[in-house]
Amino acid sequence: MKNNYFRWASHDLKQAGLVGGQYGTWELTDRGRELAERRLADPIDTPTDIEELPPEQANYNGPTESVPVTSFDGFVIPMLRVLENAPLSKQDVVSAFEQSTGATLLPGDRRLMPAGQPVWLYRASWSLTNMKKDGLIGNDSKAVWAITANGRQRLKDEGKTWSIAKYQTSKATVRVQGPTAPQTEEQLEARWPTNAWLDLTDDLPEELLSSVARRLRPELGPAPELERGSIPRNIVFYGPPGTGKTHVASRLASALTQEEERTADGAWRFVQFHPSYSYEDFVQGLRPDLKQKELRYEVKKGPFVSLCEAASEDPDNFYVLVIDEINRGDPARIFGELLYALEYRGQPISLALGGQLIVPPNVVVIGTMNSVDRSVALVDYALRRRFAFIRLDPDPGAIRRVVGDTPEARRAADALGRLNGWLTKRLDREHVIGHSFFLNPALDLAAPQAIDGVWREDLLPLLEEYFIGDSEGLAAATEEWSRIVATVAGE
């Protein structure tokens, strides 16, 4: 509770331009200092009628767990409906919300937060504040809340199709019910999503999943307390093109975070390195402050710092950053001092432009790397030591698993396996063909000439790169493919 108060207060102060600074440090801006000096003599009225929490609530140090609850946004439309007909006091709004919507809340919404307040009551109160900031409601009289024109429009736009189930994907930390309450299957799932992990076995090799589990140890929970220090949960999937590295990384991120899609501010986030990507883009850098008339610069947080801050405030859940094409930039320069923090989780490091950063144990970093691309620099040895490298080779069997065990899929898988055998002998194991070329959703393997289309539009252009300057090698590869296709068609 106290941490949330501070976080929202600091956010509002920064949005108003009254404070600045980076993660871990805050300082008054010129505008904030001017306002503070102007209001220094203002009296501060401290309420005297606040009922103190019972000692068992105020000093709660018991066990907690993470449970599914309704997100803050799930309270907006129901409370706008409550206020649609007449202004009400805050107590009446919350009471009317409970009467109209209480039956559709999740069991977790009724649980007690560590400070002793029910989750739904806490979120309803904060939702009112956020709705006021968004201009949906107002309380100018200080005693009652009233819906605004913007609120009525929001209710008109979303009210008919609104469903609370859409917003019941959030989680909250609550007290364990009873000192020796056993963990139910749902509670264990909240700690580590076993069903999602089992779903991965449908189209991912067991050996691959075993390697991932061995390095990430997800069964220990997002933030395990270990005697020998925290686990450096950093892995890189590498291999030839078309072996599904980004797909595997995305599936794993979704399983860990229980989020189906990556978002800019969710638990699963995504960046892609490229030659012009820099430390300033990834960690922190100076950027023009476009809100000011004169040219001024401010320190902007990059996606990695933002992810670590969010993960630090939510230690009961995994947070995953997928870095696609991690070797297409200059990883050593992009990561900078993060090389230390990636390995020694929980230990603060000083950032180049001020402030500190802590990489918490519940952050998972997953990179992908095309091992055949020699146009980019090899990965720095110091970075290699911080990551586990897990190889993904072509898997012809994936074609049958994804498309179906049809005659066309079997022939395509057989042809791919034979071509890769030839390429390995002629070149090496890096210059082979990945199975994802045959898994394009637009491709119908049962259609006439489908395999010929894959050859012309996907495989031949790639082989032209493999055999650049070697026309005889390319001609041999073309002849070998024709022979393979004829062979598998006749079998």
KEZAKE-764771 format. One record per residue (C-alpha): residue in one letter; x, y, z. Coordinates in Angstrom, 3 decimals, always signed. Example, Ala and Ser with C-alpha at 12.3 -4.5 7.8 and 13.67 -1.06 7.14 Angstrom:
BEGIN
A, +12.300, -4.500, +7.800;
S, +13.670, -1.060, +7.140;
//
This chain:
BEGIN
M, +0.000, +0.000, +0.000;
K, +2.625, +2.550, +1.033;
N, +4.773, +1.735, -1.991;
N, +1.770, +2.234, -4.273;
Y, +1.000, +5.616, -2.704;
F, +4.564, +6.753, -3.255;
R, +4.668, +5.422, -6.816;
W, +1.481, +7.195, -7.893;
A, +2.444, +10.407, -6.102;
S, +5.874, +10.466, -7.732;
H, +4.321, +9.692, -11.122;
D, +1.890, +12.622, -10.826;
L, +4.637, +14.981, -9.639;
K, +6.811, +14.040, -12.594;
Q, +3.929, +14.399, -15.058;
A, +3.360, +17.908, -13.687;
G, +7.041, +18.750, -14.157;
L, +7.626, +19.254, -10.430;
V, +10.231, +16.507, -9.947;
G, +12.785, +14.775, -12.142;
G, +15.520, +12.214, -11.797;
Q, +15.983, +8.557, -12.565;
Y, +15.252, +5.180, -11.024;
G, +16.055, +5.311, -7.325;
T, +16.583, +9.085, -7.102;
W, +14.273, +12.099, -7.284;
E, +14.991, +15.824, -7.300;
L, +12.958, +19.011, -7.538;
T, +12.857, +20.768, -10.894;
D, +13.028, +24.559, -11.110;
R, +9.262, +24.611, -11.375;
G, +8.880, +22.328, -8.369;
R, +11.307, +24.378, -6.277;
E, +9.454, +27.581, -7.139;
L, +6.109, +26.052, -6.146;
A, +7.548, +24.650, -2.905;
E, +8.924, +28.042, -1.884;
R, +5.638, +29.709, -2.727;
R, +3.585, +27.208, -0.673;
L, +6.057, +26.846, +2.191;
A, +3.862, +28.764, +4.610;
D, +0.670, +26.906, +3.732;
P, -0.748, +24.955, +6.694;
I, -0.897, +21.191, +6.391;
D, -4.118, +19.774, +7.774;
T, -3.548, +16.297, +9.171;
P, -6.774, +14.288, +9.567;
T, -7.434, +13.206, +13.128;
D, -10.371, +10.903, +12.503;
I, -8.504, +8.111, +10.680;
E, -9.146, +4.804, +12.375;
E, -5.903, +2.958, +13.102;
L, -5.441, -0.489, +11.644;
P, -5.428, -3.359, +14.115;
P, -1.870, -4.467, +14.955;
E, -2.326, -7.737, +13.068;
Q, -3.023, -5.725, +9.910;
A, -0.584, -2.863, +10.326;
N, +2.312, -5.175, +11.183;
Y, +1.458, -8.145, +9.006;
N, +4.520, -10.251, +8.180;
G, +2.772, -13.483, +7.280;
P, +2.923, -15.504, +4.052;
T, +1.501, -14.101, +0.814;
E, +0.588, -15.529, -2.566;
S, -0.350, -14.248, -6.014;
V, -3.946, -14.814, -7.179;
P, -6.028, -13.835, -10.245;
V, -8.048, -10.641, -9.739;
T, -9.936, -8.036, -11.763;
S, -7.695, -5.315, -13.210;
F, -8.216, -1.635, -12.438;
D, -9.782, -1.027, -15.872;
G, -12.471, -3.564, -15.062;
F, -13.995, -1.157, -12.553;
V, -14.486, +1.773, -14.966;
I, -17.688, +0.889, -16.865;
P, -19.543, -0.522, -13.798;
M, -18.835, +2.647, -11.795;
L, -19.837, +4.879, -14.712;
R, -23.134, +2.960, -14.780;
V, -23.547, +3.597, -11.058;
L, -23.043, +7.353, -11.596;
E, -25.095, +7.561, -14.787;
N, -28.323, +8.657, -13.100;
A, -27.183, +10.777, -10.157;
P, -24.087, +12.003, -8.279;
L, -23.124, +9.908, -5.268;
S, -20.674, +9.979, -2.400;
K, -17.610, +7.792, -2.669;
Q, -19.021, +5.376, -0.104;
D, -22.295, +5.116, -2.036;
V, -20.455, +4.595, -5.330;
V, -18.416, +1.739, -3.906;
S, -21.452, +0.211, -2.211;
A, -23.546, +0.407, -5.395;
F, -20.676, -1.110, -7.386;
E, -20.479, -4.030, -4.964;
Q, -24.216, -4.647, -5.211;
S, -24.359, -4.504, -9.006;
T, -21.063, -6.176, -9.912;
G, -19.986, -8.086, -6.824;
A, -21.372, -11.399, -8.051;
T, -19.097, -11.318, -11.113;
L, -15.879, -10.615, -9.191;
L, -13.241, -13.322, -8.859;
P, -12.566, -15.109, -5.556;
G, -9.200, -13.346, -5.475;
D, -10.942, -9.956, -5.475;
R, -12.389, -10.829, -2.051;
R, -9.013, -11.736, -0.568;
L, -7.131, -9.465, +1.811;
M, -4.077, -7.537, +0.704;
P, -1.080, -7.549, +3.105;
A, -2.357, -4.281, +4.679;
G, -5.717, -5.913, +5.428;
Q, -7.944, -4.288, +2.778;
P, -9.923, -6.399, +0.276;
V, -8.432, -6.238, -3.203;
W, -11.676, -5.114, -4.859;
L, -12.206, -2.242, -2.407;
Y, -8.658, -0.989, -2.874;
R, -8.909, -1.143, -6.666;
A, -12.327, +0.483, -6.756;
S, -11.030, +3.445, -4.726;
W, -7.999, +3.942, -6.919;
S, -10.081, +3.547, -10.067;
L, -12.191, +6.523, -9.012;
T, -9.043, +8.619, -8.744;
N, -7.793, +7.481, -12.145;
M, -11.205, +8.065, -13.735;
K, -11.078, +11.633, -12.496;
K, -7.623, +12.098, -14.052;
D, -9.015, +10.788, -17.344;
G, -11.908, +13.264, -17.213;
L, -14.600, +10.610, -16.928;
I, -15.911, +11.756, -13.533;
G, -15.480, +14.751, -11.226;
N, -15.956, +15.652, -7.579;
D, -15.833, +19.431, -7.518;
S, -18.076, +19.581, -4.465;
K, -15.562, +17.329, -2.620;
A, -18.490, +15.333, -1.226;
V, -19.945, +13.610, -4.272;
W, -18.763, +12.162, -7.550;
A, -20.540, +12.928, -10.825;
I, -20.184, +11.572, -14.348;
T, -18.862, +13.993, -17.006;
A, -19.719, +14.314, -20.697;
N, -16.593, +12.302, -21.498;
G, -17.751, +9.632, -19.085;
R, -21.167, +9.404, -20.708;
Q, -19.556, +9.087, -24.122;
R, -17.251, +6.338, -22.838;
L, -20.261, +4.519, -21.417;
K, -22.113, +4.902, -24.722;
D, -19.145, +3.625, -26.751;
E, -18.281, +0.618, -24.596;
G, -21.284, -0.132, -22.411;
K, -23.189, -2.450, -24.744;
T, -20.274, -4.771, -25.542;
W, -18.450, -4.507, -22.217;
S, -17.638, -7.718, -20.334;
I, -15.823, -7.963, -17.017;
A, -14.241, -11.265, -18.078;
K, -11.963, -9.328, -20.433;
Y, -10.379, -7.618, -17.424;
Q, -9.961, -10.634, -15.174;
T, -6.405, -11.496, -16.231;
S, -4.572, -9.454, -13.603;
K, -2.921, -10.749, -10.428;
A, -2.445, -9.365, -6.926;
T, -0.454, -10.272, -3.848;
V, -2.730, -11.333, -0.983;
R, -2.474, -12.963, +2.414;
V, -2.411, -16.716, +2.574;
Q, -5.671, -17.804, +4.163;
G, -4.606, -19.356, +7.426;
P, -1.087, -19.949, +8.759;
T, -0.882, -23.467, +7.342;
A, -3.119, -23.091, +4.304;
P, -2.120, -25.689, +1.708;
Q, -1.394, -24.498, -1.812;
T, -4.164, -25.397, -4.206;
E, -3.576, -26.206, -7.865;
E, -4.692, -22.664, -8.752;
Q, -2.201, -21.151, -6.313;
L, +0.608, -23.290, -7.649;
E, -0.382, -22.267, -11.164;
A, -0.141, -18.613, -10.140;
R, +3.429, -19.214, -8.998;
W, +4.465, -21.237, -12.018;
P, +2.049, -21.733, -14.938;
T, +2.467, -25.493, -15.343;
N, -0.386, -25.862, -17.824;
A, +1.153, -23.262, -20.100;
W, +4.474, -25.064, -19.858;
L, +2.852, -28.352, -20.791;
D, +1.259, -26.655, -23.789;
L, +4.747, -25.932, -25.107;
T, +5.391, -29.640, -25.528;
D, +2.785, -29.765, -28.288;
D, +5.148, -28.291, -30.892;
L, +8.536, -27.877, -29.188;
P, +11.096, -30.667, -28.748;
E, +11.408, -32.112, -25.253;
E, +15.209, -31.741, -25.313;
L, +14.867, -28.011, -25.971;
L, +12.403, -27.535, -23.116;
S, +14.656, -29.525, -20.770;
S, +17.567, -27.189, -21.545;
V, +15.404, -24.121, -20.944;
A, +14.020, -25.451, -17.655;
R, +17.512, -26.390, -16.482;
R, +18.807, -22.843, -16.988;
L, +15.749, -20.816, -15.885;
R, +14.492, -23.077, -13.060;
P, +10.932, -21.708, -13.325;
E, +9.628, -24.260, -10.818;
L, +11.418, -22.309, -8.064;
G, +9.115, -19.347, -8.633;
P, +9.778, -15.847, -9.986;
A, +11.983, -14.680, -7.095;
P, +13.476, -17.668, -5.242;
E, +15.660, -17.165, -2.188;
L, +18.791, -19.267, -2.698;
E, +21.885, -19.529, -0.524;
R, +24.277, -19.185, -3.453;
G, +22.601, -16.126, -4.948;
S, +19.925, -15.524, -7.556;
I, +19.695, -17.320, -10.887;
P, +20.956, -15.341, -13.916;
R, +17.949, -16.010, -16.106;
N, +19.461, -15.083, -19.454;
I, +19.364, -17.335, -22.519;
V, +20.000, -16.969, -26.251;
F, +18.435, -19.178, -28.904;
Y, +20.812, -19.473, -31.841;
G, +20.913, -21.432, -35.066;
P, +20.482, -21.283, -38.853;
P, +17.783, -19.087, -40.415;
G, +14.226, -20.353, -40.323;
T, +14.566, -22.591, -37.277;
G, +11.868, -20.757, -35.300;
K, +14.053, -18.928, -32.783;
T, +11.717, -15.938, -32.415;
H, +8.692, -18.238, -32.301;
V, +10.206, -20.317, -29.491;
A, +11.218, -17.182, -27.564;
S, +7.695, -15.789, -27.875;
R, +6.063, -19.060, -26.804;
L, +8.313, -19.230, -23.758;
A, +7.665, -15.587, -22.837;
S, +3.916, -16.150, -23.066;
A, +4.120, -19.277, -20.896;
L, +6.150, -17.518, -18.209;
T, +4.085, -14.327, -18.050;
Q, +0.671, -15.802, -18.909;
E, +0.225, -12.961, -21.411;
E, -0.854, -13.947, -24.916;
E, +0.591, -10.885, -26.648;
R, +3.607, -8.693, -26.017;
T, +2.905, -5.056, -25.074;
A, +4.942, -1.941, -24.395;
D, +4.032, -1.889, -20.691;
G, +3.134, -5.511, -19.927;
A, +5.112, -8.331, -18.366;
W, +6.209, -9.542, -21.822;
R, +8.070, -6.968, -23.914;
F, +10.014, -7.105, -27.174;
V, +12.893, -5.186, -28.756;
Q, +15.048, -5.825, -31.805;
F, +18.720, -4.931, -32.029;
H, +20.128, -3.463, -35.250;
P, +23.324, -1.618, -36.242;
S, +22.039, +1.804, -35.142;
Y, +20.556, +0.592, -31.826;
S, +22.453, +1.994, -28.841;
Y, +22.813, +2.088, -25.069;
E, +20.769, +5.298, -25.113;
D, +17.884, +3.433, -26.773;
F, +18.074, +0.396, -24.505;
V, +19.057, +1.683, -21.049;
Q, +18.900, +5.474, -20.765;
G, +19.808, +8.502, -22.827;
L, +19.332, +12.229, -23.297;
R, +16.373, +13.214, -25.432;
P, +14.866, +16.648, -26.304;
D, +12.041, +17.706, -24.007;
L, +9.350, +18.591, -26.543;
K, +7.067, +20.022, -23.847;
Q, +9.375, +23.007, -23.358;
K, +9.501, +26.034, -25.675;
E, +13.265, +26.370, -25.349;
L, +15.592, +23.513, -26.259;
R, +16.083, +21.360, -23.188;
Y, +17.115, +17.752, -22.712;
E, +15.893, +15.176, -20.244;
V, +17.038, +11.703, -19.332;
K, +14.729, +9.091, -20.860;
K, +14.485, +5.501, -19.618;
G, +14.920, +2.729, -22.144;
P, +12.801, -0.438, -22.318;
F, +15.148, -2.473, -20.139;
V, +15.102, -0.007, -17.238;
S, +11.304, +0.296, -17.481;
L, +10.928, -3.492, -17.404;
C, +13.194, -3.845, -14.359;
E, +11.270, -1.168, -12.474;
A, +7.953, -2.902, -13.188;
A, +9.379, -6.295, -12.195;
S, +10.764, -4.898, -8.926;
E, +7.269, -3.757, -7.952;
D, +5.701, -7.122, -8.829;
P, +8.072, -9.825, -7.509;
D, +5.408, -12.547, -7.590;
N, +5.352, -12.728, -11.393;
F, +7.808, -13.296, -14.216;
Y, +8.771, -10.416, -16.511;
V, +10.321, -11.293, -19.865;
L, +12.229, -9.208, -22.398;
V, +12.729, -10.829, -25.805;
I, +15.665, -9.343, -27.739;
D, +15.361, -10.348, -31.365;
E, +18.566, -10.458, -33.469;
I, +20.690, -9.783, -30.396;
N, +23.927, -9.905, -32.412;
R, +22.876, -7.485, -35.144;
G, +23.763, -4.543, -32.923;
D, +26.841, -4.178, -30.738;
P, +25.682, -6.017, -27.601;
A, +28.693, -5.053, -25.464;
R, +28.061, -1.331, -26.069;
I, +24.266, -1.614, -25.854;
F, +24.313, -3.436, -22.497;
G, +27.148, -1.379, -20.982;
E, +27.283, -1.820, -17.211;
L, +24.287, -4.173, -17.375;
L, +26.696, -7.050, -17.984;
Y, +27.353, -7.088, -14.247;
A, +23.704, -6.635, -13.226;
L, +22.492, -9.402, -15.536;
E, +24.573, -11.917, -13.611;
Y, +24.388, -10.522, -10.088;
R, +20.648, -10.061, -9.718;
G, +19.365, -7.805, -6.968;
Q, +22.607, -5.834, -6.647;
P, +22.383, -2.119, -7.581;
I, +24.640, -0.596, -10.227;
S, +25.170, +3.087, -10.998;
L, +24.016, +4.192, -14.442;
A, +26.057, +6.454, -16.689;
L, +23.620, +9.390, -16.561;
G, +22.760, +9.070, -12.884;
G, +20.567, +6.896, -10.736;
Q, +20.814, +3.196, -10.025;
L, +19.451, +0.066, -11.585;
I, +18.668, -3.321, -10.061;
V, +17.888, -6.307, -12.264;
P, +15.490, -8.338, -10.084;
P, +15.470, -12.154, -10.104;
N, +12.045, -12.352, -11.770;
V, +13.359, -10.777, -14.988;
V, +14.037, -13.226, -17.827;
V, +16.041, -12.050, -20.852;
I, +15.671, -14.139, -24.013;
G, +17.765, -13.327, -27.074;
T, +17.679, -14.771, -30.576;
M, +20.720, -14.980, -32.858;
N, +21.160, -16.062, -36.456;
S, +24.387, -18.058, -36.337;
V, +24.991, -18.006, -40.092;
D, +24.980, -14.210, -40.424;
R, +28.648, -13.237, -40.604;
S, +27.872, -9.658, -41.639;
V, +27.535, -8.747, -37.962;
A, +30.051, -8.871, -35.128;
L, +30.396, -12.012, -33.076;
V, +29.028, -11.822, -29.553;
D, +31.386, -10.420, -26.926;
Y, +32.936, -13.120, -24.709;
A, +31.828, -11.302, -21.540;
L, +28.264, -11.344, -22.826;
R, +28.502, -15.024, -23.729;
R, +29.387, -15.828, -20.133;
R, +26.215, -14.165, -18.860;
F, +23.913, -16.070, -21.222;
A, +23.164, -19.721, -21.777;
F, +23.270, -20.478, -25.509;
I, +20.697, -23.023, -26.675;
R, +20.919, -24.192, -30.254;
L, +17.887, -24.645, -32.512;
D, +18.479, -26.823, -35.556;
P, +16.073, -27.509, -38.420;
D, +13.286, -29.834, -37.302;
P, +11.539, -31.386, -40.318;
G, +9.137, -33.129, -37.938;
A, +7.713, -29.714, -37.003;
I, +6.092, -29.533, -40.440;
R, +4.045, -32.639, -39.698;
R, +3.214, -31.490, -36.157;
V, +1.973, -28.066, -37.250;
V, +0.448, -28.715, -40.683;
G, -0.771, -32.206, -39.923;
D, +0.435, -35.686, -40.775;
T, -0.658, -35.483, -44.413;
P, +1.140, -37.002, -47.418;
E, +2.142, -33.497, -48.561;
A, +3.571, -32.615, -45.133;
R, +5.495, -35.904, -44.985;
R, +7.008, -35.291, -48.438;
A, +7.968, -31.721, -47.530;
A, +9.593, -32.861, -44.258;
D, +11.454, -35.650, -46.070;
A, +12.690, -33.273, -48.790;
L, +13.900, -30.739, -46.246;
G, +15.792, -33.377, -44.259;
R, +17.542, -34.715, -47.364;
L, +18.489, -31.252, -48.643;
N, +19.961, -30.323, -45.269;
G, +21.981, -33.509, -45.242;
W, +23.497, -32.538, -48.587;
L, +24.132, -28.911, -47.498;
T, +25.872, -30.056, -44.321;
K, +28.313, -32.156, -46.332;
R, +28.823, -29.481, -48.996;
L, +29.089, -26.460, -46.662;
D, +28.570, -26.939, -42.900;
R, +25.783, -27.311, -40.346;
E, +25.214, -23.548, -40.158;
H, +24.308, -23.254, -43.866;
V, +21.156, -25.368, -43.792;
I, +17.454, -24.620, -44.254;
G, +15.016, -24.074, -41.397;
H, +11.608, -25.710, -41.187;
S, +9.730, -22.402, -40.784;
F, +9.979, -21.792, -44.551;
F, +7.343, -24.515, -44.903;
L, +5.120, -23.171, -42.099;
N, +4.039, -19.867, -43.655;
P, +0.283, -19.524, -42.917;
A, -0.229, -18.437, -46.531;
L, +1.243, -21.702, -47.809;
D, -1.068, -24.583, -48.679;
L, +1.166, -27.627, -49.024;
A, -1.678, -29.559, -50.623;
A, -1.942, -27.056, -53.474;
P, -0.320, -27.954, -56.821;
Q, +3.176, -26.584, -57.257;
A, +3.327, -25.488, -53.571;
I, +6.801, -26.992, -53.073;
D, +8.018, -25.373, -56.300;
G, +6.833, -22.012, -54.965;
V, +8.757, -22.467, -51.705;
W, +11.859, -23.274, -53.727;
R, +11.621, -20.252, -56.033;
E, +10.549, -17.670, -53.452;
D, +12.326, -18.813, -50.286;
L, +14.982, -21.491, -50.638;
L, +16.708, -20.498, -53.889;
P, +17.267, -16.832, -52.835;
L, +18.788, -18.058, -49.543;
L, +21.036, -20.563, -51.339;
E, +22.177, -17.792, -53.676;
E, +23.508, -16.063, -50.562;
Y, +25.089, -19.281, -49.292;
F, +26.849, -19.918, -52.619;
I, +27.672, -16.328, -53.513;
G, +30.626, -16.381, -55.886;
D, +30.238, -20.143, -56.380;
S, +27.997, -20.661, -59.398;
E, +28.924, -24.329, -59.628;
G, +27.852, -24.907, -56.021;
L, +24.499, -23.193, -56.614;
A, +23.926, -25.267, -59.764;
A, +24.709, -28.433, -57.805;
A, +22.275, -27.428, -55.051;
T, +19.537, -26.780, -57.630;
E, +20.149, -30.125, -59.291;
E, +20.138, -31.896, -55.909;
W, +16.808, -30.303, -54.957;
S, +15.213, -31.445, -58.229;
R, +16.464, -34.958, -57.618;
I, +15.165, -34.961, -54.015;
V, +11.707, -33.693, -54.996;
A, +11.410, -36.335, -57.696;
T, +12.499, -39.055, -55.275;
V, +10.072, -38.177, -52.457;
A, +7.220, -37.739, -54.965;
G, +7.723, -41.297, -56.177;
E, +7.924, -42.897, -52.740;
//
